[in-house]
Amino acid sequence: MSAPVVPEWLSPLRSAVRSVRPEQLSRFLPPADGGRDSAVLILIGAAEGGPDVLLMQRADALRSHAGQPAFPGGAADPGDDGPAGTALREAAEEVGVRADGVTILAELPALYLPPSGFVVTPVIAWWHEPSEVGVVDPAETASVARVPIAELVEPANRFRSRHPSGYVGPSFSVRGMLVWGFTAGLLDKVLTLGGWNRPWDGSDVRELPAEVLALSAGPGARG
């Protein structure tokens, strides 16, 4: 069986990721020691609305990153075949992505998530044969959406969010989701690397909603 053909419009992204450095993706780099290996799947497909990206909203009851929109992913298991294996397994468990419909394009440099201590390898993939996706386990996932890249780069859907810690980073308001933090920062970089980003108003800075902060603070803070 011949390998799936990757569309030409993904060529700029495939070319750019070959030389990308970790500091281009995040200011949080893995520590010399410690951290738990994990991976996320940045799955790019195409539908009637054009190219899209698969996002999920994490369940509110999770102990870390509760309620946050995210790429499918999670901690590595001993039997995984590297970061790509972790990303594909987690995407299957969380939202039902079938690995045989996915073509891995690249593994980006590992990054660090200080709140949870995860060392995260982003895995970029082409969804050459999209499968039915949805919530597999409500305890982990609240919702799933294929978000068109056209919506993500629409300037009206772009702004920056300020966390009480002082961190200010890119955000997206799409499909009823506020995408912020690590996921938004990584998504912004991938859209830039792929040549999709459009100019938007970076001076529009908004405070994170109280309900978002309460979820991100963890179960103890929510009572």
PyMOL commands that place a pseudoatom at each C-alpha (Angstrom):
pseudoatom trace, name=CA, resn=MET, resi=1, chain=A, elem=C, hetatm=0, pos=[0.000, 0.000, 0.000]
pseudoatom trace, name=CA, resn=SER, resi=2, chain=A, elem=C, hetatm=0, pos=[1.412, 3.412, -0.970]
pseudoatom trace, name=CA, resn=ALA, resi=3, chain=A, elem=C, hetatm=0, pos=[1.934, 6.102, 1.629]
pseudoatom trace, name=CA, resn=PRO, resi=4, chain=A, elem=C, hetatm=0, pos=[-0.823, 8.739, 1.895]
pseudoatom trace, name=CA, resn=VAL, resi=5, chain=A, elem=C, hetatm=0, pos=[-0.152, 11.869, -0.121]
pseudoatom trace, name=CA, resn=VAL, resi=6, chain=A, elem=C, hetatm=0, pos=[0.385, 14.925, 2.077]
pseudoatom trace, name=CA, resn=PRO, resi=7, chain=A, elem=C, hetatm=0, pos=[-1.274, 17.994, 0.493]
pseudoatom trace, name=CA, resn=GLU, resi=8, chain=A, elem=C, hetatm=0, pos=[0.881, 20.735, -0.967]
pseudoatom trace, name=CA, resn=TRP, resi=9, chain=A, elem=C, hetatm=0, pos=[-0.595, 23.375, 1.353]
pseudoatom trace, name=CA, resn=LEU, resi=10, chain=A, elem=C, hetatm=0, pos=[1.170, 21.665, 4.257]
pseudoatom trace, name=CA, resn=SER, resi=11, chain=A, elem=C, hetatm=0, pos=[4.588, 22.091, 2.614]
pseudoatom trace, name=CA, resn=PRO, resi=12, chain=A, elem=C, hetatm=0, pos=[5.412, 25.434, 4.324]
pseudoatom trace, name=CA, resn=LEU, resi=13, chain=A, elem=C, hetatm=0, pos=[4.737, 23.883, 7.731]
pseudoatom trace, name=CA, resn=ARG, resi=14, chain=A, elem=C, hetatm=0, pos=[6.707, 20.708, 6.973]
pseudoatom trace, name=CA, resn=SER, resi=15, chain=A, elem=C, hetatm=0, pos=[9.646, 22.807, 5.794]
pseudoatom trace, name=CA, resn=ALA, resi=16, chain=A, elem=C, hetatm=0, pos=[9.574, 25.248, 8.727]
pseudoatom trace, name=CA, resn=VAL, resi=17, chain=A, elem=C, hetatm=0, pos=[9.464, 22.627, 11.488]
pseudoatom trace, name=CA, resn=ARG, resi=18, chain=A, elem=C, hetatm=0, pos=[12.723, 21.034, 10.321]
pseudoatom trace, name=CA, resn=SER, resi=19, chain=A, elem=C, hetatm=0, pos=[14.751, 23.873, 11.829]
pseudoatom trace, name=CA, resn=VAL, resi=20, chain=A, elem=C, hetatm=0, pos=[12.484, 25.124, 14.610]
pseudoatom trace, name=CA, resn=ARG, resi=21, chain=A, elem=C, hetatm=0, pos=[14.174, 25.635, 17.989]
pseudoatom trace, name=CA, resn=PRO, resi=22, chain=A, elem=C, hetatm=0, pos=[12.465, 25.075, 21.366]
pseudoatom trace, name=CA, resn=GLU, resi=23, chain=A, elem=C, hetatm=0, pos=[12.850, 28.725, 22.391]
pseudoatom trace, name=CA, resn=GLN, resi=24, chain=A, elem=C, hetatm=0, pos=[10.816, 29.675, 19.307]
pseudoatom trace, name=CA, resn=LEU, resi=25, chain=A, elem=C, hetatm=0, pos=[7.887, 27.702, 20.686]
pseudoatom trace, name=CA, resn=SER, resi=26, chain=A, elem=C, hetatm=0, pos=[7.875, 28.494, 24.403]
pseudoatom trace, name=CA, resn=ARG, resi=27, chain=A, elem=C, hetatm=0, pos=[9.800, 30.294, 27.116]
pseudoatom trace, name=CA, resn=PHE, resi=28, chain=A, elem=C, hetatm=0, pos=[9.400, 27.197, 29.305]
pseudoatom trace, name=CA, resn=LEU, resi=29, chain=A, elem=C, hetatm=0, pos=[12.066, 24.650, 28.387]
pseudoatom trace, name=CA, resn=PRO, resi=30, chain=A, elem=C, hetatm=0, pos=[12.541, 21.218, 29.992]
pseudoatom trace, name=CA, resn=PRO, resi=31, chain=A, elem=C, hetatm=0, pos=[14.699, 21.115, 33.135]
pseudoatom trace, name=CA, resn=ALA, resi=32, chain=A, elem=C, hetatm=0, pos=[17.978, 19.233, 33.086]
pseudoatom trace, name=CA, resn=ASP, resi=33, chain=A, elem=C, hetatm=0, pos=[16.491, 16.674, 35.471]
pseudoatom trace, name=CA, resn=GLY, resi=34, chain=A, elem=C, hetatm=0, pos=[12.928, 15.721, 36.315]
pseudoatom trace, name=CA, resn=GLY, resi=35, chain=A, elem=C, hetatm=0, pos=[9.623, 16.148, 34.567]
pseudoatom trace, name=CA, resn=ARG, resi=36, chain=A, elem=C, hetatm=0, pos=[7.268, 13.495, 33.266]
pseudoatom trace, name=CA, resn=ASP, resi=37, chain=A, elem=C, hetatm=0, pos=[7.466, 12.651, 29.556]
pseudoatom trace, name=CA, resn=SER, resi=38, chain=A, elem=C, hetatm=0, pos=[4.290, 13.310, 27.616]
pseudoatom trace, name=CA, resn=ALA, resi=39, chain=A, elem=C, hetatm=0, pos=[3.098, 14.268, 24.137]
pseudoatom trace, name=CA, resn=VAL, resi=40, chain=A, elem=C, hetatm=0, pos=[0.256, 16.096, 22.418]
pseudoatom trace, name=CA, resn=LEU, resi=41, chain=A, elem=C, hetatm=0, pos=[-1.145, 15.527, 18.924]
pseudoatom trace, name=CA, resn=ILE, resi=42, chain=A, elem=C, hetatm=0, pos=[-1.532, 18.584, 16.698]
pseudoatom trace, name=CA, resn=LEU, resi=43, chain=A, elem=C, hetatm=0, pos=[-3.806, 16.934, 14.157]
pseudoatom trace, name=CA, resn=ILE, resi=44, chain=A, elem=C, hetatm=0, pos=[-4.448, 18.902, 10.972]
pseudoatom trace, name=CA, resn=GLY, resi=45, chain=A, elem=C, hetatm=0, pos=[-7.221, 17.768, 8.681]
pseudoatom trace, name=CA, resn=ALA, resi=46, chain=A, elem=C, hetatm=0, pos=[-9.350, 19.192, 5.902]
pseudoatom trace, name=CA, resn=ALA, resi=47, chain=A, elem=C, hetatm=0, pos=[-13.119, 19.392, 5.528]
pseudoatom trace, name=CA, resn=GLU, resi=48, chain=A, elem=C, hetatm=0, pos=[-15.617, 21.473, 3.589]
pseudoatom trace, name=CA, resn=GLY, resi=49, chain=A, elem=C, hetatm=0, pos=[-14.575, 24.527, 5.587]
pseudoatom trace, name=CA, resn=GLY, resi=50, chain=A, elem=C, hetatm=0, pos=[-10.929, 24.082, 4.613]
pseudoatom trace, name=CA, resn=PRO, resi=51, chain=A, elem=C, hetatm=0, pos=[-7.987, 22.988, 6.788]
pseudoatom trace, name=CA, resn=ASP, resi=52, chain=A, elem=C, hetatm=0, pos=[-8.778, 22.460, 10.461]
pseudoatom trace, name=CA, resn=VAL, resi=53, chain=A, elem=C, hetatm=0, pos=[-7.194, 21.510, 13.791]
pseudoatom trace, name=CA, resn=LEU, resi=54, chain=A, elem=C, hetatm=0, pos=[-8.585, 19.034, 16.316]
pseudoatom trace, name=CA, resn=LEU, resi=55, chain=A, elem=C, hetatm=0, pos=[-9.117, 20.476, 19.799]
pseudoatom trace, name=CA, resn=MET, resi=56, chain=A, elem=C, hetatm=0, pos=[-10.747, 19.044, 22.901]
pseudoatom trace, name=CA, resn=GLN, resi=57, chain=A, elem=C, hetatm=0, pos=[-11.958, 20.639, 26.116]
pseudoatom trace, name=CA, resn=ARG, resi=58, chain=A, elem=C, hetatm=0, pos=[-10.717, 18.880, 29.215]
pseudoatom trace, name=CA, resn=ALA, resi=59, chain=A, elem=C, hetatm=0, pos=[-13.237, 17.863, 31.873]
pseudoatom trace, name=CA, resn=ASP, resi=60, chain=A, elem=C, hetatm=0, pos=[-13.787, 20.280, 34.762]
pseudoatom trace, name=CA, resn=ALA, resi=61, chain=A, elem=C, hetatm=0, pos=[-13.028, 17.641, 37.428]
pseudoatom trace, name=CA, resn=LEU, resi=62, chain=A, elem=C, hetatm=0, pos=[-9.477, 16.825, 36.310]
pseudoatom trace, name=CA, resn=ARG, resi=63, chain=A, elem=C, hetatm=0, pos=[-6.685, 17.525, 38.762]
pseudoatom trace, name=CA, resn=SER, resi=64, chain=A, elem=C, hetatm=0, pos=[-4.522, 19.447, 36.274]
pseudoatom trace, name=CA, resn=HIS, resi=65, chain=A, elem=C, hetatm=0, pos=[-5.462, 21.841, 33.468]
pseudoatom trace, name=CA, resn=ALA, resi=66, chain=A, elem=C, hetatm=0, pos=[-9.148, 21.289, 34.238]
pseudoatom trace, name=CA, resn=GLY, resi=67, chain=A, elem=C, hetatm=0, pos=[-11.651, 22.772, 31.826]
pseudoatom trace, name=CA, resn=GLN, resi=68, chain=A, elem=C, hetatm=0, pos=[-8.993, 23.954, 29.410]
pseudoatom trace, name=CA, resn=PRO, resi=69, chain=A, elem=C, hetatm=0, pos=[-9.136, 23.507, 25.635]
pseudoatom trace, name=CA, resn=ALA, resi=70, chain=A, elem=C, hetatm=0, pos=[-6.157, 21.409, 24.589]
pseudoatom trace, name=CA, resn=PHE, resi=71, chain=A, elem=C, hetatm=0, pos=[-4.689, 19.131, 21.968]
pseudoatom trace, name=CA, resn=PRO, resi=72, chain=A, elem=C, hetatm=0, pos=[-5.305, 15.434, 22.643]
pseudoatom trace, name=CA, resn=GLY, resi=73, chain=A, elem=C, hetatm=0, pos=[-2.398, 14.022, 24.618]
pseudoatom trace, name=CA, resn=GLY, resi=74, chain=A, elem=C, hetatm=0, pos=[-1.033, 12.913, 27.940]
pseudoatom trace, name=CA, resn=ALA, resi=75, chain=A, elem=C, hetatm=0, pos=[1.697, 11.092, 29.811]
pseudoatom trace, name=CA, resn=ALA, resi=76, chain=A, elem=C, hetatm=0, pos=[3.899, 8.475, 28.162]
pseudoatom trace, name=CA, resn=ASP, resi=77, chain=A, elem=C, hetatm=0, pos=[3.419, 4.788, 28.916]
pseudoatom trace, name=CA, resn=PRO, resi=78, chain=A, elem=C, hetatm=0, pos=[6.298, 2.276, 28.858]
pseudoatom trace, name=CA, resn=GLY, resi=79, chain=A, elem=C, hetatm=0, pos=[4.854, 0.507, 25.809]
pseudoatom trace, name=CA, resn=ASP, resi=80, chain=A, elem=C, hetatm=0, pos=[4.560, 3.639, 23.660]
pseudoatom trace, name=CA, resn=ASP, resi=81, chain=A, elem=C, hetatm=0, pos=[6.632, 3.919, 20.514]
pseudoatom trace, name=CA, resn=GLY, resi=82, chain=A, elem=C, hetatm=0, pos=[8.156, 7.302, 21.372]
pseudoatom trace, name=CA, resn=PRO, resi=83, chain=A, elem=C, hetatm=0, pos=[6.286, 10.624, 21.524]
pseudoatom trace, name=CA, resn=ALA, resi=84, chain=A, elem=C, hetatm=0, pos=[4.312, 9.897, 18.354]
pseudoatom trace, name=CA, resn=GLY, resi=85, chain=A, elem=C, hetatm=0, pos=[3.110, 6.625, 19.877]
pseudoatom trace, name=CA, resn=THR, resi=86, chain=A, elem=C, hetatm=0, pos=[2.067, 8.430, 23.057]
pseudoatom trace, name=CA, resn=ALA, resi=87, chain=A, elem=C, hetatm=0, pos=[0.209, 11.132, 21.135]
pseudoatom trace, name=CA, resn=LEU, resi=88, chain=A, elem=C, hetatm=0, pos=[-1.665, 8.625, 18.968]
pseudoatom trace, name=CA, resn=ARG, resi=89, chain=A, elem=C, hetatm=0, pos=[-2.593, 6.382, 21.906]
pseudoatom trace, name=CA, resn=GLU, resi=90, chain=A, elem=C, hetatm=0, pos=[-3.886, 9.314, 23.946]
pseudoatom trace, name=CA, resn=ALA, resi=91, chain=A, elem=C, hetatm=0, pos=[-5.846, 10.709, 20.993]
pseudoatom trace, name=CA, resn=ALA, resi=92, chain=A, elem=C, hetatm=0, pos=[-7.520, 7.322, 20.558]
pseudoatom trace, name=CA, resn=GLU, resi=93, chain=A, elem=C, hetatm=0, pos=[-8.329, 7.026, 24.269]
pseudoatom trace, name=CA, resn=GLU, resi=94, chain=A, elem=C, hetatm=0, pos=[-9.587, 10.603, 24.678]
pseudoatom trace, name=CA, resn=VAL, resi=95, chain=A, elem=C, hetatm=0, pos=[-11.468, 11.375, 21.476]
pseudoatom trace, name=CA, resn=GLY, resi=96, chain=A, elem=C, hetatm=0, pos=[-11.450, 8.220, 19.308]
pseudoatom trace, name=CA, resn=VAL, resi=97, chain=A, elem=C, hetatm=0, pos=[-8.860, 9.139, 16.661]
pseudoatom trace, name=CA, resn=ARG, resi=98, chain=A, elem=C, hetatm=0, pos=[-7.816, 6.067, 14.651]
pseudoatom trace, name=CA, resn=ALA, resi=99, chain=A, elem=C, hetatm=0, pos=[-4.052, 5.850, 14.259]
pseudoatom trace, name=CA, resn=ASP, resi=100, chain=A, elem=C, hetatm=0, pos=[-4.274, 4.242, 10.822]
pseudoatom trace, name=CA, resn=GLY, resi=101, chain=A, elem=C, hetatm=0, pos=[-5.838, 7.421, 9.462]
pseudoatom trace, name=CA, resn=VAL, resi=102, chain=A, elem=C, hetatm=0, pos=[-3.002, 9.630, 10.679]
pseudoatom trace, name=CA, resn=THR, resi=103, chain=A, elem=C, hetatm=0, pos=[0.316, 10.461, 8.987]
pseudoatom trace, name=CA, resn=ILE, resi=104, chain=A, elem=C, hetatm=0, pos=[2.979, 11.798, 11.358]
pseudoatom trace, name=CA, resn=LEU, resi=105, chain=A, elem=C, hetatm=0, pos=[4.741, 14.834, 9.879]
pseudoatom trace, name=CA, resn=ALA, resi=106, chain=A, elem=C, hetatm=0, pos=[7.135, 15.898, 12.639]
pseudoatom trace, name=CA, resn=GLU, resi=107, chain=A, elem=C, hetatm=0, pos=[7.972, 15.846, 16.327]
pseudoatom trace, name=CA, resn=LEU, resi=108, chain=A, elem=C, hetatm=0, pos=[8.718, 19.336, 17.636]
pseudoatom trace, name=CA, resn=PRO, resi=109, chain=A, elem=C, hetatm=0, pos=[11.275, 20.034, 20.388]
pseudoatom trace, name=CA, resn=ALA, resi=110, chain=A, elem=C, hetatm=0, pos=[10.124, 19.068, 23.880]
pseudoatom trace, name=CA, resn=LEU, resi=111, chain=A, elem=C, hetatm=0, pos=[8.679, 21.867, 26.037]
pseudoatom trace, name=CA, resn=TYR, resi=112, chain=A, elem=C, hetatm=0, pos=[7.865, 22.193, 29.734]
pseudoatom trace, name=CA, resn=LEU, resi=113, chain=A, elem=C, hetatm=0, pos=[4.589, 22.690, 31.572]
pseudoatom trace, name=CA, resn=PRO, resi=114, chain=A, elem=C, hetatm=0, pos=[5.554, 24.039, 35.032]
pseudoatom trace, name=CA, resn=PRO, resi=115, chain=A, elem=C, hetatm=0, pos=[2.084, 23.707, 36.652]
pseudoatom trace, name=CA, resn=SER, resi=116, chain=A, elem=C, hetatm=0, pos=[1.975, 19.933, 36.086]
pseudoatom trace, name=CA, resn=GLY, resi=117, chain=A, elem=C, hetatm=0, pos=[5.662, 19.095, 35.621]
pseudoatom trace, name=CA, resn=PHE, resi=118, chain=A, elem=C, hetatm=0, pos=[5.114, 17.514, 32.200]
pseudoatom trace, name=CA, resn=VAL, resi=119, chain=A, elem=C, hetatm=0, pos=[7.831, 17.540, 29.543]
pseudoatom trace, name=CA, resn=VAL, resi=120, chain=A, elem=C, hetatm=0, pos=[5.674, 17.752, 26.419]
pseudoatom trace, name=CA, resn=THR, resi=121, chain=A, elem=C, hetatm=0, pos=[6.657, 16.773, 22.882]
pseudoatom trace, name=CA, resn=PRO, resi=122, chain=A, elem=C, hetatm=0, pos=[4.243, 18.273, 20.324]
pseudoatom trace, name=CA, resn=VAL, resi=123, chain=A, elem=C, hetatm=0, pos=[3.599, 15.867, 17.434]
pseudoatom trace, name=CA, resn=ILE, resi=124, chain=A, elem=C, hetatm=0, pos=[2.304, 17.363, 14.183]
pseudoatom trace, name=CA, resn=ALA, resi=125, chain=A, elem=C, hetatm=0, pos=[0.253, 15.075, 11.952]
pseudoatom trace, name=CA, resn=TRP, resi=126, chain=A, elem=C, hetatm=0, pos=[-1.848, 15.043, 8.776]
pseudoatom trace, name=CA, resn=TRP, resi=127, chain=A, elem=C, hetatm=0, pos=[-5.299, 13.493, 9.177]
pseudoatom trace, name=CA, resn=HIS, resi=128, chain=A, elem=C, hetatm=0, pos=[-5.372, 11.769, 5.801]
pseudoatom trace, name=CA, resn=GLU, resi=129, chain=A, elem=C, hetatm=0, pos=[-8.427, 9.647, 6.669]
pseudoatom trace, name=CA, resn=PRO, resi=130, chain=A, elem=C, hetatm=0, pos=[-10.509, 11.349, 9.378]
pseudoatom trace, name=CA, resn=SER, resi=131, chain=A, elem=C, hetatm=0, pos=[-12.352, 9.047, 11.748]
pseudoatom trace, name=CA, resn=GLU, resi=132, chain=A, elem=C, hetatm=0, pos=[-15.438, 9.755, 13.812]
pseudoatom trace, name=CA, resn=VAL, resi=133, chain=A, elem=C, hetatm=0, pos=[-14.369, 11.600, 16.955]
pseudoatom trace, name=CA, resn=GLY, resi=134, chain=A, elem=C, hetatm=0, pos=[-16.144, 12.579, 20.135]
pseudoatom trace, name=CA, resn=VAL, resi=135, chain=A, elem=C, hetatm=0, pos=[-16.048, 12.269, 23.912]
pseudoatom trace, name=CA, resn=VAL, resi=136, chain=A, elem=C, hetatm=0, pos=[-14.788, 8.793, 24.830]
pseudoatom trace, name=CA, resn=ASP, resi=137, chain=A, elem=C, hetatm=0, pos=[-14.558, 9.266, 28.608]
pseudoatom trace, name=CA, resn=PRO, resi=138, chain=A, elem=C, hetatm=0, pos=[-16.558, 12.174, 30.111]
pseudoatom trace, name=CA, resn=ALA, resi=139, chain=A, elem=C, hetatm=0, pos=[-14.284, 12.033, 33.167]
pseudoatom trace, name=CA, resn=GLU, resi=140, chain=A, elem=C, hetatm=0, pos=[-11.422, 13.229, 30.944]
pseudoatom trace, name=CA, resn=THR, resi=141, chain=A, elem=C, hetatm=0, pos=[-13.045, 15.094, 28.053]
pseudoatom trace, name=CA, resn=ALA, resi=142, chain=A, elem=C, hetatm=0, pos=[-15.943, 17.554, 27.998]
pseudoatom trace, name=CA, resn=SER, resi=143, chain=A, elem=C, hetatm=0, pos=[-16.156, 18.220, 24.248]
pseudoatom trace, name=CA, resn=VAL, resi=144, chain=A, elem=C, hetatm=0, pos=[-14.326, 17.817, 20.943]
pseudoatom trace, name=CA, resn=ALA, resi=145, chain=A, elem=C, hetatm=0, pos=[-14.192, 20.149, 17.934]
pseudoatom trace, name=CA, resn=ARG, resi=146, chain=A, elem=C, hetatm=0, pos=[-12.558, 20.338, 14.531]
pseudoatom trace, name=CA, resn=VAL, resi=147, chain=A, elem=C, hetatm=0, pos=[-11.794, 24.051, 14.373]
pseudoatom trace, name=CA, resn=PRO, resi=148, chain=A, elem=C, hetatm=0, pos=[-11.163, 25.540, 10.905]
pseudoatom trace, name=CA, resn=ILE, resi=149, chain=A, elem=C, hetatm=0, pos=[-7.834, 27.313, 10.600]
pseudoatom trace, name=CA, resn=ALA, resi=150, chain=A, elem=C, hetatm=0, pos=[-9.746, 30.185, 8.973]
pseudoatom trace, name=CA, resn=GLU, resi=151, chain=A, elem=C, hetatm=0, pos=[-11.565, 30.739, 12.286]
pseudoatom trace, name=CA, resn=LEU, resi=152, chain=A, elem=C, hetatm=0, pos=[-8.375, 30.493, 14.326]
pseudoatom trace, name=CA, resn=VAL, resi=153, chain=A, elem=C, hetatm=0, pos=[-6.607, 33.177, 12.276]
pseudoatom trace, name=CA, resn=GLU, resi=154, chain=A, elem=C, hetatm=0, pos=[-9.631, 35.468, 12.017]
pseudoatom trace, name=CA, resn=PRO, resi=155, chain=A, elem=C, hetatm=0, pos=[-8.435, 38.711, 13.726]
pseudoatom trace, name=CA, resn=ALA, resi=156, chain=A, elem=C, hetatm=0, pos=[-11.787, 39.135, 15.500]
pseudoatom trace, name=CA, resn=ASN, resi=157, chain=A, elem=C, hetatm=0, pos=[-11.126, 35.827, 17.317]
pseudoatom trace, name=CA, resn=ARG, resi=158, chain=A, elem=C, hetatm=0, pos=[-7.634, 36.821, 18.482]
pseudoatom trace, name=CA, resn=PHE, resi=159, chain=A, elem=C, hetatm=0, pos=[-6.477, 38.685, 21.603]
pseudoatom trace, name=CA, resn=ARG, resi=160, chain=A, elem=C, hetatm=0, pos=[-4.102, 38.210, 24.521]
pseudoatom trace, name=CA, resn=SER, resi=161, chain=A, elem=C, hetatm=0, pos=[-5.025, 36.959, 27.996]
pseudoatom trace, name=CA, resn=ARG, resi=162, chain=A, elem=C, hetatm=0, pos=[-3.436, 38.081, 31.258]
pseudoatom trace, name=CA, resn=HIS, resi=163, chain=A, elem=C, hetatm=0, pos=[-3.003, 35.631, 34.138]
pseudoatom trace, name=CA, resn=PRO, resi=164, chain=A, elem=C, hetatm=0, pos=[-2.790, 37.002, 37.710]
pseudoatom trace, name=CA, resn=SER, resi=165, chain=A, elem=C, hetatm=0, pos=[0.814, 35.728, 37.774]
pseudoatom trace, name=CA, resn=GLY, resi=166, chain=A, elem=C, hetatm=0, pos=[1.600, 38.444, 35.241]
pseudoatom trace, name=CA, resn=TYR, resi=167, chain=A, elem=C, hetatm=0, pos=[1.890, 36.117, 32.244]
pseudoatom trace, name=CA, resn=VAL, resi=168, chain=A, elem=C, hetatm=0, pos=[0.329, 37.524, 29.078]
pseudoatom trace, name=CA, resn=GLY, resi=169, chain=A, elem=C, hetatm=0, pos=[-0.056, 35.274, 26.047]
pseudoatom trace, name=CA, resn=PRO, resi=170, chain=A, elem=C, hetatm=0, pos=[-2.054, 34.755, 22.868]
pseudoatom trace, name=CA, resn=SER, resi=171, chain=A, elem=C, hetatm=0, pos=[-5.622, 33.513, 23.073]
pseudoatom trace, name=CA, resn=PHE, resi=172, chain=A, elem=C, hetatm=0, pos=[-8.385, 32.404, 20.724]
pseudoatom trace, name=CA, resn=SER, resi=173, chain=A, elem=C, hetatm=0, pos=[-12.152, 32.617, 21.118]
pseudoatom trace, name=CA, resn=VAL, resi=174, chain=A, elem=C, hetatm=0, pos=[-13.568, 29.881, 18.874]
pseudoatom trace, name=CA, resn=ARG, resi=175, chain=A, elem=C, hetatm=0, pos=[-16.483, 27.439, 18.970]
pseudoatom trace, name=CA, resn=GLY, resi=176, chain=A, elem=C, hetatm=0, pos=[-17.484, 28.573, 22.449]
pseudoatom trace, name=CA, resn=MET, resi=177, chain=A, elem=C, hetatm=0, pos=[-13.968, 27.915, 23.793]
pseudoatom trace, name=CA, resn=LEU, resi=178, chain=A, elem=C, hetatm=0, pos=[-11.393, 30.260, 25.271]
pseudoatom trace, name=CA, resn=VAL, resi=179, chain=A, elem=C, hetatm=0, pos=[-8.083, 28.769, 24.159]
pseudoatom trace, name=CA, resn=TRP, resi=180, chain=A, elem=C, hetatm=0, pos=[-5.238, 30.181, 26.246]
pseudoatom trace, name=CA, resn=GLY, resi=181, chain=A, elem=C, hetatm=0, pos=[-2.004, 29.240, 28.005]
pseudoatom trace, name=CA, resn=PHE, resi=182, chain=A, elem=C, hetatm=0, pos=[0.280, 26.507, 26.662]
pseudoatom trace, name=CA, resn=THR, resi=183, chain=A, elem=C, hetatm=0, pos=[-2.153, 25.314, 23.976]
pseudoatom trace, name=CA, resn=ALA, resi=184, chain=A, elem=C, hetatm=0, pos=[-2.799, 28.812, 22.593]
pseudoatom trace, name=CA, resn=GLY, resi=185, chain=A, elem=C, hetatm=0, pos=[0.896, 29.670, 22.578]
pseudoatom trace, name=CA, resn=LEU, resi=186, chain=A, elem=C, hetatm=0, pos=[1.778, 26.500, 20.711]
pseudoatom trace, name=CA, resn=LEU, resi=187, chain=A, elem=C, hetatm=0, pos=[-1.160, 26.886, 18.322]
pseudoatom trace, name=CA, resn=ASP, resi=188, chain=A, elem=C, hetatm=0, pos=[-0.091, 30.459, 17.528]
pseudoatom trace, name=CA, resn=LYS, resi=189, chain=A, elem=C, hetatm=0, pos=[3.435, 29.265, 16.675]
pseudoatom trace, name=CA, resn=VAL, resi=190, chain=A, elem=C, hetatm=0, pos=[2.187, 26.421, 14.455]
pseudoatom trace, name=CA, resn=LEU, resi=191, chain=A, elem=C, hetatm=0, pos=[-0.124, 28.781, 12.562]
pseudoatom trace, name=CA, resn=THR, resi=192, chain=A, elem=C, hetatm=0, pos=[2.830, 31.106, 12.005]
pseudoatom trace, name=CA, resn=LEU, resi=193, chain=A, elem=C, hetatm=0, pos=[5.128, 28.281, 10.881]
pseudoatom trace, name=CA, resn=GLY, resi=194, chain=A, elem=C, hetatm=0, pos=[2.463, 27.094, 8.445]
pseudoatom trace, name=CA, resn=GLY, resi=195, chain=A, elem=C, hetatm=0, pos=[2.092, 30.553, 6.920]
pseudoatom trace, name=CA, resn=TRP, resi=196, chain=A, elem=C, hetatm=0, pos=[-1.547, 30.890, 7.979]
pseudoatom trace, name=CA, resn=ASN, resi=197, chain=A, elem=C, hetatm=0, pos=[-1.426, 33.663, 10.582]
pseudoatom trace, name=CA, resn=ARG, resi=198, chain=A, elem=C, hetatm=0, pos=[-2.996, 37.023, 9.787]
pseudoatom trace, name=CA, resn=PRO, resi=199, chain=A, elem=C, hetatm=0, pos=[-2.229, 40.357, 11.486]
pseudoatom trace, name=CA, resn=TRP, resi=200, chain=A, elem=C, hetatm=0, pos=[-4.277, 40.834, 14.655]
pseudoatom trace, name=CA, resn=ASP, resi=201, chain=A, elem=C, hetatm=0, pos=[-4.454, 43.345, 17.498]
pseudoatom trace, name=CA, resn=GLY, resi=202, chain=A, elem=C, hetatm=0, pos=[-1.883, 42.290, 20.088]
pseudoatom trace, name=CA, resn=SER, resi=203, chain=A, elem=C, hetatm=0, pos=[-2.735, 45.343, 22.206]
pseudoatom trace, name=CA, resn=ASP, resi=204, chain=A, elem=C, hetatm=0, pos=[-6.137, 43.819, 23.039]
pseudoatom trace, name=CA, resn=VAL, resi=205, chain=A, elem=C, hetatm=0, pos=[-5.296, 42.299, 26.453]
pseudoatom trace, name=CA, resn=ARG, resi=206, chain=A, elem=C, hetatm=0, pos=[-8.074, 40.759, 28.543]
pseudoatom trace, name=CA, resn=GLU, resi=207, chain=A, elem=C, hetatm=0, pos=[-8.102, 39.388, 32.072]
pseudoatom trace, name=CA, resn=LEU, resi=208, chain=A, elem=C, hetatm=0, pos=[-8.817, 35.673, 32.319]
pseudoatom trace, name=CA, resn=PRO, resi=209, chain=A, elem=C, hetatm=0, pos=[-12.394, 35.073, 33.537]
pseudoatom trace, name=CA, resn=ALA, resi=210, chain=A, elem=C, hetatm=0, pos=[-12.820, 34.134, 37.195]
pseudoatom trace, name=CA, resn=GLU, resi=211, chain=A, elem=C, hetatm=0, pos=[-14.362, 30.780, 36.297]
pseudoatom trace, name=CA, resn=VAL, resi=212, chain=A, elem=C, hetatm=0, pos=[-11.357, 29.900, 34.146]
pseudoatom trace, name=CA, resn=LEU, resi=213, chain=A, elem=C, hetatm=0, pos=[-8.956, 30.800, 36.932]
pseudoatom trace, name=CA, resn=ALA, resi=214, chain=A, elem=C, hetatm=0, pos=[-10.938, 28.758, 39.444]
pseudoatom trace, name=CA, resn=LEU, resi=215, chain=A, elem=C, hetatm=0, pos=[-10.715, 25.657, 37.245]
pseudoatom trace, name=CA, resn=SER, resi=216, chain=A, elem=C, hetatm=0, pos=[-7.007, 26.108, 36.549]
pseudoatom trace, name=CA, resn=ALA, resi=217, chain=A, elem=C, hetatm=0, pos=[-6.285, 26.470, 40.263]
pseudoatom trace, name=CA, resn=GLY, resi=218, chain=A, elem=C, hetatm=0, pos=[-7.194, 22.818, 40.892]
pseudoatom trace, name=CA, resn=PRO, resi=219, chain=A, elem=C, hetatm=0, pos=[-9.830, 20.896, 42.882]
pseudoatom trace, name=CA, resn=GLY, resi=220, chain=A, elem=C, hetatm=0, pos=[-8.667, 22.234, 46.254]
pseudoatom trace, name=CA, resn=ALA, resi=221, chain=A, elem=C, hetatm=0, pos=[-9.211, 25.809, 45.226]
pseudoatom trace, name=CA, resn=ARG, resi=222, chain=A, elem=C, hetatm=0, pos=[-12.674, 24.961, 43.938]
pseudoatom trace, name=CA, resn=GLY, resi=223, chain=A, elem=C, hetatm=0, pos=[-13.700, 23.505, 47.261]
for i in range(1, 223): cmd.bond("trace and resi %d" % i, "trace and resi %d" % (i + 1))
show_as sticks, trace
zoom trace
